[in-house]
Amino acid sequence: MKKYIILSLSIVLILASCKRNFEEPNPNAITIASFWKNSDDAVRGVNAVYSTFKRTNTTYSRFMFFHGILKSDEGFGSGGDGGLNNLMRFNQTDYNSGLTAGTWQTLYVGIFRANQVIAYVPNIQMDANLKARVIGEAKFLRALFYFNLTLYFGRPPLLLAPSQPTDKPTNATTAEAYAQVAKDLKDAIEVLPVTYPNSADLGRATKGAAYALLGKTYLQQKQYQPALDAFAWLVTGPGSSIYKLTANYRDNFIAAKENNIESVFEVQFSENLAESTDDDTDESRQSNTGTSISQFFAPQPIGFGDGAARRWLIDEFLQEKTTTNAQDPRLAASLLFDNSDPAGPNATLVYGQSWASRYGLNNKSVYLRKLLNDNYKNQEGFRSPNNYRLIRFGDVLLMYAECLNGLNRSSDAYPFVDKVRERAGLASLTLTKPGLNQVQFLAQLKHERLTELCGEAWRWADLLRWGDLSPALATRDIDFQNFIVGKNEYYPIPQSDIDLNPNLTQNPNF
């Protein structure tokens, strides 16, 4: 399902004459009453929910990586986008900034579309299994949208039915929002298939994806036992025969190896060949089926270089060598810098040329590699076909270990960390650091998650969950000198929404 049908279900009013009835619907436009008639409509409706991933650039086409990576201590705004740079420095005065308000609004567009599927598909006469699956997909997607709203804004209002102009919902608490996410995912688990037999359905939500996101939802709240129970379906239960670690770590980040055995849920992208030029106009964003993040993360002159990595990350990878005395292969797969190849700048390739020839021997910049296409391109653009592996099995294994440790079962957690380390060629933790207590094991897990998941947009969630967000992080990311505890854990709720809805209140200290 590399390209989703973009579907508009709103009533369009047009100006027909100087004497016009604004209450009369356009007879040529699709309405709610005329659309939800058959199984094709149901499938097209849920496809429209998936298409929210690529709507403009405010979610997984671009902005979500700014929120999850650059705002954390992994990265920073490194280019000429002043709005982005200020936001990553925790300096936001415009609460309607497109970077934050745009993400909020697009997530609610997805929720609106999901709500229509959930509300109207039950009334369609169609195959019962397909009906249940479509509704399950919509609930999974609504859960994902609310998960992100809760993660980044803390107190989103809950809209669980097709919204009306008169709706004025109040903020939910963070706990209430996560509870709704969990409820939707539990409903989805009951009806989603384990796999899809038809290749045309590649990328749709599965039972394993719903279990994994449910586990993330509980873990983010430090509810370790229900999180462990959810992850167990993938790690020790029926899903353990489906999901495995790939032999080659790098396979998880290149377009040629998409939807592999490690993938639990991927956001599907494809290059729209009908669009022959790479630009960022409103028209191109609406028709684009690819992701534009590589254009913004690639170093100049290949891309804009608007997002770069902090150099302290390199030292984290260099703490250990493999059992064959080599560099951790995840370092070169995650970061592009002067010594990505241990032989140095003359051997390190940057889109077909050596680092030394492009930038000289003294340039110490570091770039995030996982979302780039340097393995087969010499130039980036706005329509990369490289899927985003939103949840992969390596992440699930480490979260499963974190749950066990949170339950004071640290000794039971070792084998699951060992699987991730051994795929990277490192010695097992069981041999190198036996007998860690709960506090020590969590400290080790923080290192393991950084080296395994660097640049995959989960760092902010990790720091928030661990309670590590504070000005103390300024020792490795100077942007955190502006961080205010009790404020900057979340973005401000868009002021435009508060102005329209007197029942909404702003987040603390904004």
Secondary structure as GFF3:
##gff-version 3
##sequence-region A 1 510
A	DSSP	alpha_helix	32	35	.	.	.	ID=ss1
A	DSSP	alpha_helix	39	50	.	.	.	ID=ss2
A	DSSP	three_ten_helix	51	54	.	.	.	ID=ss3
A	DSSP	alpha_helix	63	65	.	.	.	ID=ss4
A	DSSP	pi_helix	66	70	.	.	.	ID=ss5
A	DSSP	beta_strand	75	77	.	.	.	ID=ss6
A	DSSP	alpha_helix	82	88	.	.	.	ID=ss7
A	DSSP	alpha_helix	98	120	.	.	.	ID=ss8
A	DSSP	three_ten_helix	121	123	.	.	.	ID=ss9
A	DSSP	alpha_helix	128	153	.	.	.	ID=ss10
A	DSSP	alpha_helix	174	191	.	.	.	ID=ss11
A	DSSP	three_ten_helix	199	201	.	.	.	ID=ss12
A	DSSP	alpha_helix	207	220	.	.	.	ID=ss13
A	DSSP	alpha_helix	224	235	.	.	.	ID=ss14
A	DSSP	three_ten_helix	238	241	.	.	.	ID=ss15
A	DSSP	three_ten_helix	249	253	.	.	.	ID=ss16
A	DSSP	three_ten_helix	255	257	.	.	.	ID=ss17
A	DSSP	beta_strand	263	267	.	.	.	ID=ss18
A	DSSP	alpha_helix	282	287	.	.	.	ID=ss19
A	DSSP	alpha_helix	293	297	.	.	.	ID=ss20
A	DSSP	beta_strand	307	309	.	.	.	ID=ss21
A	DSSP	alpha_helix	312	317	.	.	.	ID=ss22
A	DSSP	alpha_helix	329	334	.	.	.	ID=ss23
A	DSSP	beta_strand	335	336	.	.	.	ID=ss24
A	DSSP	beta_strand	349	350	.	.	.	ID=ss25
A	DSSP	beta_strand	353	354	.	.	.	ID=ss26
A	DSSP	alpha_helix	355	359	.	.	.	ID=ss27
A	DSSP	beta_strand	367	368	.	.	.	ID=ss28
A	DSSP	beta_strand	388	392	.	.	.	ID=ss29
A	DSSP	alpha_helix	393	406	.	.	.	ID=ss30
A	DSSP	alpha_helix	410	423	.	.	.	ID=ss31
A	DSSP	alpha_helix	429	432	.	.	.	ID=ss32
A	DSSP	alpha_helix	438	453	.	.	.	ID=ss33
A	DSSP	alpha_helix	459	466	.	.	.	ID=ss34
A	DSSP	three_ten_helix	471	475	.	.	.	ID=ss35
A	DSSP	three_ten_helix	478	482	.	.	.	ID=ss36
A	DSSP	alpha_helix	495	500	.	.	.	ID=ss37
###
